[in-house]
Every structure is written in structure tokens, then in C-alpha cells.
């Protein structure tokens, strides 16, 4: 009897294996055919750009893209042209890689697009699903822009200077520091001060840890299970929201003024247009994410580029030594000092051009659109790759050479250089970011020498492109 049951079970297993061997490939072929039908069904007046005909179901080409986005773009451009189709993050995408097409997506036709970030990113930052809506976004920009314009920014120079000094106090002689970790703390503290007037301390350290988890889940699969990065990011987001809610509640009970972004958002004077607490929390988180991650990455790249180009490094040091001349060691920088950092600013511009900033800026068409003979179907994702033309030899000769002189005498031609994006969603914090970078570079170069520890290990791409390992350096006082 036991043998008959065992034999029956064995036969059932064999049948299941046979069925899976037959049905599995059939389902795969069906998925691929459906993918092709979805692409070809949009064949109206114009055509969909060329791309790989066969890709993995659901995942598409995502793994190759995440492994090395720049190389992914170069291979596709060489094979399919400067506008091409790709299946990324489980969706149909069209990637544009020229200044003209990027300007069209981000500026000329901007009213016909909305942000097209992966579902994981939008749900983590904004469970209210309102802050990326055009009218809401325009209102937010109007309020925040008044706080971050160059005139208003002058009042933050002294504070940013003090945070930069605090960030460097533990750089002891011959100490090895991870520059990316150090710069993240610095830019995070500055961002929280400008957004909601928080000073460095244990509360900010806890927020920084939760922000890292949010960042790690930003480009993850949209799967809310306990072991996923997405789930961990949601829990970290909730912890940050709880901290933000405490700050908001405290503000409502106080009579003092803070003159920061949160106060402007809470008490905007448009009648009947008050932000809800959930919207305020989402806005603070989105501004915080935008305000520290890319800036810290660019600081790391700048220091790496200077170390690799000693002649430029010595010229930049001389610029900062001249600024420090006549100042006491404890004297803070001022706005006039910032304006004297002309060479350093060109170094920053060239760093942003060469550091794969904004590998893609995703948008989604609100209706079928046509451009340059191509169809951009409603609901697809459109990726504008800024770094693709920043490193295009037709636009920037010898593009991988680090040459800050490219930004002398007016710099590159219009719309060929867009490190902060373009159009009505251009980065609001561009002036803050540049000011933070100038001040931090000033204090590092004025007080330290450094050398890289270990070999160059390439690039770590997500959530922003940084030297793999975060660029550990050995520092010594000058």
C-alpha cells in the first residue's frame, strides 16, 4: 500500500514537472508577445523609437540599467539612436538623450507631462498622492522659492559656515574618514536648519538614520513585505513623519517666528489653501531628500576630481588662501567671500557635468505626444538623460577630461548644460547647493591635505552616483 502511494506521488510530481516544463515557456512567450503587442499597438501617425525587441517580462532591462546606467545609455544610443525604447521598472519607457529633446520634455512641453518616478518612490514620499500634482507643485514652488532665492540665502551663510566647521572638528591628523558619510551629515544638518530650524543633535542623528532607509527603498520594487527594502523605507518614513508632526504641533502652540520654509508652508496667506498636516509632512520629506543627497554626492566628486588634478587643486587653494588672508581663524565667511570663489564655482560646474548627475529625469505624458517623428504615448514613462549629453563629445570635446575652463566666458551654449534640470520643476535648491559646496570646500582646502585610501573601485549608482565605497580619504592638517 505504501509503495502504491509513493509511486502515485512520484507520478504526480513527474506530471507536474512535465506540465511546468511545457506551460512555463508558453507563459514566457505569451508575456513577450503581449509586451510586443503593447508596443506596436500605438502605431498611429508616428512611430515608437527603436529598442530591444525581447526583454524579460516585468523586469525588462532594469537590471542592466541599474548596473551601469551610463553604459546602458551608450550601448542603446550606438544601436538604436539618441532616442530609444527601453523596458525599465516594469514599464514602457522612451529615453531621450539630446539637449533639444530634453528641453522639449522638461520645458517646452512641460505642461503636457507629470513626474514619472517609480511607484515605490512616490508612495514612500507622499502617501497623500497630492504634492506632485501640477497646481499643488506650483503653489509649493512659489512659497519655497521666496526662501531659497540668492537674496534670502545670504542670511544662511553664517549658519552654513558654522555647520561646516562642526562637521570637520573630528578630522584628526592621519585619520581615515569616509567622505561621503561626512558630507551627508553636513548637508543633512544644513537642509534641516533651512527647512525647519533644527540644530545638530541626537534628534537629527536619528532622523538621518531613517532618511538612509527611505533612500534605500526609493528605487526598490513596490512590494510591501517585511523583508523588503520598500517595507523598511515605509517604516522609516513613518518615523520621520512622526518627528515632523511633533515639530508642526509645537509650532502651532508657540508665538515665536522661525523664518524658515516650514513656517512659510504652514502659514501661507492664500485663503482656503491651507496645507494639511499630511501634506506638510510629505513636503518636508521631499525637500529634505532633494536637499542633501545630491549635494553630498557632488561634494565627494569635487574633492576626488581636485585630488586627481593637482594643478587645478593648487589654483583653487590659492583662491581660498586669498579669501582667508586678513581674517582671524574664527571669522565666519560672508556673502562677499562667496562671490570671490569664481574658480571654485567653475570646478563645481565641471564636476556636475562629469559626475553622472541626473542619469534620468522621469516624466509621464498626459496625452499622446509627437516630437521629432516619434510618438510618446500617454501613460508611458519618458526618461530625460542629462548626463548623456553632458558627456557627449559632439557637445563637449574630450568630454571625460576635467576642464573647468569650459565655464569661462559665458560657459557652454544654452540648454546643453542642465545639472539642475529645466522648466517649472527645475531644482529649487540650486543656489543653496552651490553655497553649501563652496563653503565646505573652503574649509577643507584651508585646513587639510588628503589622499585617497585604496584603489579606485568604480561607481556606485543608486540612489545617486558616487565613487564606490564612498571615497575614504586619509586627512592631515595643512
FENDA-V367023 format. One record per residue. N is the residue number from 0. RES is the residue in one small letter. SS is DSSP state (a for helix, b for strand, c for the rest). D_CENTER is the distance of its C-alpha to the mean C-alpha in whole Angstrom. Layout:
<<N:RES:SS:D_CENTER> <N:RES:SS:D_CENTER>>
//
This chain:
<<0:x:c:66> <1:x:a:63> <2:x:a:63> <3:x:a:63> <4:x:a:60> <5:x:a:58> <6:x:a:59> <7:x:a:58> <8:x:a:54> <9:x:a:54> <10:x:a:55> <11:x:a:52> <12:x:a:49> <13:x:a:50> <14:x:a:50> <15:x:a:47> <16:x:a:46> <17:x:a:47> <18:x:a:46> <19:x:a:42> <20:x:a:43> <21:x:a:44> <22:x:a:42> <23:x:a:39> <24:x:a:38> <25:x:a:40> <26:x:a:37> <27:x:a:34> <28:x:a:36> <29:x:a:36> <30:x:a:32> <31:x:a:32> <32:x:a:34> <33:x:a:33> <34:x:a:30> <35:x:a:31> <36:x:a:33> <37:x:a:30> <38:x:a:29> <39:x:a:33> <40:x:c:33> <41:x:c:31> <42:x:c:34> <43:x:c:35> <44:x:c:35> <45:x:c:32> <46:x:b:31> <47:x:c:28> <48:x:c:26> <49:x:c:27> <50:x:b:26> <51:x:c:27> <52:x:c:30> <53:x:c:30> <54:x:c:27> <55:x:b:27> <56:x:c:27> <57:x:c:24> <58:x:c:22> <59:x:b:22> <60:x:c:21> <61:x:a:18> <62:x:a:19> <63:x:a:19> <64:x:a:16> <65:x:a:14> <66:x:a:16> <67:x:c:16> <68:x:a:14> <69:x:a:15> <70:x:a:18> <71:x:a:18> <72:x:a:18> <73:x:a:21> <74:x:a:23> <75:x:a:23> <76:x:a:23> <77:x:a:26> <78:x:a:27> <79:x:a:27> <80:x:c:26> <81:x:c:23> <82:x:b:22> <83:x:b:22> <84:x:b:23> <85:x:b:21> <86:x:b:21> <87:x:b:17> <88:x:c:17> <89:x:c:20> <90:x:b:20> <91:x:b:21> <92:x:b:19> <93:x:b:20> <94:x:b:17> <95:x:b:18> <96:x:c:18> <97:x:c:20> <98:x:a:19> <99:x:a:22> <100:x:a:21> <101:x:a:17> <102:x:a:19> <103:x:a:21> <104:x:a:18> <105:x:a:16> <106:x:a:19> <107:x:a:23> <108:x:c:22> <109:x:a:20> <110:x:a:22> <111:x:a:23> <112:x:b:19> <113:x:b:17> <114:x:b:14> <115:x:c:14> <116:x:c:11> <117:x:c:13> <118:x:a:16> <119:x:a:15> <120:x:a:11> <121:x:a:14> <122:x:a:16> <123:x:a:15> <124:x:a:14> <125:x:c:16> <126:x:c:20> <127:x:c:21> <128:x:c:20> <129:x:c:20> <130:x:c:17> <131:x:c:16> <132:x:c:19> <133:x:a:20> <134:x:a:23> <135:x:a:21> <136:x:a:18> <137:x:a:20> <138:x:a:22> <139:x:a:19> <140:x:a:18> <141:x:a:22> <142:x:a:22> <143:x:a:19> <144:x:a:19> <145:x:a:23> <146:x:a:21> <147:x:a:19> <148:x:c:21> <149:x:a:22> <150:x:a:26> <151:x:a:24> <152:x:a:22> <153:x:a:25> <154:x:a:26> <155:x:a:23> <156:x:a:24> <157:x:a:27> <158:x:a:25> <159:x:a:22> <160:x:a:24> <161:x:a:26> <162:x:a:23> <163:x:a:22> <164:x:a:26> <165:x:a:26> <166:x:a:23> <167:x:a:25> <168:x:c:28> <169:x:c:28> <170:x:c:27> <171:x:c:31> <172:x:c:33> <173:x:c:32> <174:x:b:30> <175:x:b:27> <176:x:b:23> <177:x:b:20> <178:x:a:18> <179:x:a:15> <180:x:a:16> <181:x:a:18> <182:x:a:15> <183:x:a:13> <184:x:a:16> <185:x:a:17> <186:x:a:14> <187:x:a:14> <188:x:a:18> <189:x:a:17> <190:x:a:15> <191:x:a:17> <192:x:a:20> <193:x:a:19> <194:x:a:18> <195:x:a:21> <196:x:c:23> <197:x:c:23> <198:x:c:24> <199:x:c:24> <200:x:c:26> <201:x:a:26> <202:x:a:24> <203:x:a:21> <204:x:a:21> <205:x:a:22> <206:x:a:19> <207:x:a:17> <208:x:a:18> <209:x:a:17> <210:x:a:14> <211:x:a:13> <212:x:a:15> <213:x:a:13> <214:x:a:10> <215:x:a:12> <216:x:a:13> <217:x:c:10> <218:x:c:11> <219:x:c:14> <220:x:c:18> <221:x:c:19> <222:x:c:22> <223:x:c:23> <224:x:c:25> <225:x:c:26> <226:x:c:25> <227:x:c:21> <228:x:a:18> <229:x:a:17> <230:x:a:21> <231:x:a:20> <232:x:a:16> <233:x:a:19> <234:x:a:21> <235:x:a:19> <236:x:a:17> <237:x:a:21> <238:x:a:22> <239:x:a:19> <240:x:a:21> <241:x:a:24> <242:x:a:23> <243:x:a:22> <244:x:a:25> <245:x:a:27> <246:x:a:26> <247:x:a:27> <248:x:a:30> <249:x:a:31> <250:x:a:30> <251:x:a:32> <252:x:a:35> <253:x:c:35> <254:x:c:36> <255:x:c:34> <256:x:c:32> <257:x:c:28> <258:x:c:27> <259:x:c:23> <260:x:a:21> <261:x:a:22> <262:x:a:25> <263:x:a:25> <264:x:a:23> <265:x:a:26> <266:x:c:29> <267:x:c:28> <268:x:c:31> <269:x:c:31> <270:x:c:34> <271:x:c:33> <272:x:c:29> <273:x:c:29> <274:x:c:25> <275:x:c:26> <276:x:a:25> <277:x:a:23> <278:x:a:21> <279:x:a:21> <280:x:a:20> <281:x:a:17> <282:x:a:16> <283:x:a:16> <284:x:a:14> <285:x:a:11> <286:x:a:12> <287:x:a:11> <288:x:a:8> <289:x:a:7> <290:x:a:9> <291:x:a:9> <292:x:a:7> <293:x:a:5> <294:x:a:9> <295:x:a:11> <296:x:a:9> <297:x:a:11> <298:x:a:14> <299:x:a:14> <300:x:a:14> <301:x:a:17> <302:x:a:19> <303:x:a:19> <304:x:a:20> <305:x:a:22> <306:x:a:24> <307:x:a:24> <308:x:c:26> <309:x:a:29> <310:x:a:30> <311:x:a:27> <312:x:a:27> <313:x:a:30> <314:x:a:30> <315:x:a:27> <316:x:a:29> <317:x:a:32> <318:x:a:30> <319:x:a:29> <320:x:a:32> <321:x:a:34> <322:x:a:32> <323:x:a:33> <324:x:c:37> <325:x:c:39> <326:x:c:36> <327:x:c:37> <328:x:c:35> <329:x:c:34> <330:x:c:34> <331:x:c:30> <332:x:c:28> <333:x:c:29> <334:x:a:27> <335:x:a:30> <336:x:a:29> <337:x:a:25> <338:x:a:27> <339:x:c:28> <340:x:c:25> <341:x:a:25> <342:x:a:25> <343:x:a:22> <344:x:a:20> <345:x:a:21> <346:x:a:20> <347:x:a:17> <348:x:a:17> <349:x:a:18> <350:x:a:15> <351:x:a:12> <352:x:a:14> <353:x:a:15> <354:x:c:12> <355:x:c:11> <356:x:c:8> <357:x:c:6> <358:x:c:9> <359:x:c:9> <360:x:b:9> <361:x:b:11> <362:x:b:14> <363:x:b:18> <364:x:b:21> <365:x:c:24> <366:x:c:26> <367:x:c:28> <368:x:b:27> <369:x:b:28> <370:x:b:27> <371:x:c:28> <372:x:c:30> <373:x:b:28> <374:x:b:28> <375:x:b:24> <376:x:c:26> <377:x:c:25> <378:x:c:23> <379:x:c:21> <380:x:b:17> <381:x:b:17> <382:x:b:14> <383:x:b:13> <384:x:c:13> <385:x:a:12> <386:x:a:12> <387:x:a:16> <388:x:a:18> <389:x:a:16> <390:x:c:18> <391:x:c:21> <392:x:c:24> <393:x:c:26> <394:x:c:24> <395:x:c:23> <396:x:c:26> <397:x:c:26> <398:x:c:22> <399:x:c:21> <400:x:c:23> <401:x:c:22> <402:x:c:24> <403:x:a:23> <404:x:a:26> <405:x:a:24> <406:x:a:23> <407:x:c:27> <408:x:c:29> <409:x:c:27> <410:x:c:24> <411:x:c:23> <412:x:c:24> <413:x:c:23> <414:x:c:20> <415:x:c:19> <416:x:c:17> <417:x:c:14> <418:x:c:11> <419:x:c:10> <420:x:c:11> <421:x:c:15> <422:x:a:17> <423:x:a:17> <424:x:a:13> <425:x:c:13> <426:x:c:10> <427:x:c:13> <428:x:c:12> <429:x:a:13> <430:x:a:16> <431:x:a:15> <432:x:a:13> <433:x:a:15> <434:x:a:18> <435:x:a:17> <436:x:a:16> <437:x:a:20> <438:x:a:21> <439:x:a:20> <440:x:a:21> <441:x:a:24> <442:x:a:25> <443:x:a:24> <444:x:a:26> <445:x:a:29> <446:x:a:30> <447:x:b:29> <448:x:b:29> <449:x:b:27> <450:x:b:27> <451:x:b:25> <452:x:c:26> <453:x:c:27> <454:x:c:26> <455:x:c:23> <456:x:c:21> <457:x:c:19> <458:x:b:15> <459:x:b:13> <460:x:c:10> <461:x:c:9> <462:x:c:6> <463:x:c:5> <464:x:c:9> <465:x:b:11> <466:x:b:15> <467:x:c:16> <468:x:c:18> <469:x:c:16> <470:x:c:18> <471:x:b:22> <472:x:b:24> <473:x:b:27> <474:x:b:28> <475:x:b:31> <476:x:b:32> <477:x:c:33>>
//
